[in-house]
Amino acid sequence: MVNRAKIKELMNESACSHSKNKAKGDGCDKVKPGLAAGGCAFDGAQISLFPYADAVHLVHGPQTCLGASWETRETLSSYSGCNHTAMGFTTGITMNDVIFGGDKRLGDSLDYIVEHYAPEAIFVYSTCVTAMVGDDIDMTTSLASKKHDIPIIPVHAPGFVGGKNLGSRLAGEAVLEHLIGTKEPSYSTPYDINLIGDYNVTGDMWQYLPIFEEIGIRVLSSLSGDGRVSRIRTAHRAKLNVIVCAKSLITLCRKMQEQYDIPWISVSFYGKRDTSNAIMEIVKALGDETLIAKAREVLARQEEALEARLLPYKKLFAGKKAVLNTGGNKAWSIASSLQDLGIEVVATSIRKSTADDIEKAKEYLGEGGVLMKAPASEQAKIIDETGADILLAGGRSLYTAIKKKISFIDVNQEKKISYGGYEGLLNLAQDLKYAFANPVFKNVSAKAPWEVA
């Protein structure tokens, strides 16, 4: 069942920058009426765990809970077995289950899944309805786990407890309690790390993992991009936790430091500057001089090759200005990528950003940069005031770009190509080039015949 003390703890994370303002009642993810609209805790928990393709993700609730949330992000996986995320699983509770309880239906569903799909693990998500009814998913999953001898993990993140960030933290709590530390790795190296918070959307992780391998860094486990259940169970043997942009899982890293003495750092792999800085932070945190020297050698070679390929794009983008309306850490991480390409970022949205993200956005944009708290109503005015040439946002903002007669790129999770790492920066440059040259935007920006006359 939902633990109020746990929710309060996660909303007042001591490792977050807001903690210094606790006396004012600040928190990471305050619960308020209507917060579930636009992304609830259940959605956040699913997003954080869904990349585990070797596990079944069972939604214990009405069919609509699954239908509204399934496959909201293109999280790619290299898993060679049966990718269970290709199917949506739900207990599909009905009015009878609301009246009499849905525990039996949940138990029968778990038996069916194990018999027909044989997953490495099963994540069971409570939803608003089953949490309010009071179904005891802890007991049901515990009995089923013993019966079938596989991990079956209850995830207590019903939508009404808060927003996406809190849901991600609740997912991290479930993994820490039920999976991490339950298995030993077949071997260890001094350079084992865990990647926390990169969900491998459109293959972002795959852009920088080859550089890790060349330097000699091994990713022991991931939460959860291209992740495996068997590997996250061994995560307690890593030498370093690396949070990739998403501060929603900072509580997991703090608790792993307390329980397993694993230090953690926070980095970003968007753009040339941040990718290089991230890799150097990792090798310095691992503390091996040979590894540091190797990293410098590899990065120097990579940066030199990248800069030669970026030169024609930088000439093309000279003098261009951009407005960025996206969520969370992308408020500053994509801004960094645009700046690496020579584009001035005049405004970015901080509506869904943490306190840390907002500070970084201020740092990257400088004194003249605008931090939009209500981008839907602000972005059109800012485009007019700054003379911006392009809007990078989610699909719904396309109409603002057309109305203001400027170019547009969709950079939210619906995008189909990676912008992570060095190769991702080239992908972004190519998309920007196409956007600026797109005849659609040229046509809509042209004056009508009667205006010309």
Buried (B, 14 or more C-beta within 10 A) or exposed (E): BBEEEBBEBBBBBEBBBBBEEEEEEBBBBEBEEEBBEEBBBBBBBBBBBBBBBBBBBBBBBBBEBBEEBBEBBBBBBEBEEEEBBEEBBBBBBEEEBBEEBBBEBBBEBBEEBBEEEEBBBBBBBBBBBBBEBEBBBEEBBBBBBEEBEBBBBBBBBBBBBBBBBBBBBBBBBBBBEBBBBBBEBEEBEEBBBBBBBBBBBBBBBBBBBEBBEBBBBBBBBBBBBBBBBBBBBBBBBBBBBBBBBBBBBBBBBBBBBEEBEBBBBBBBBBBBBBBBBBBBBBBBBBEBEEBBEBBBEBBEEBBEEBEEEBEEBBEBBEEBBBBBBBBBBBBBBBBBBBBBBBBBBBBBBBBBBBBBBBEBBBEBBEEEBBBBEEBBEBBBEBBEEBEBBBBBBBEEBBEBBBEBBBBBBBBBBEBEEBBBBBBBBBBBBEBBBEBBEBEEBEEBEEEEEEEEE
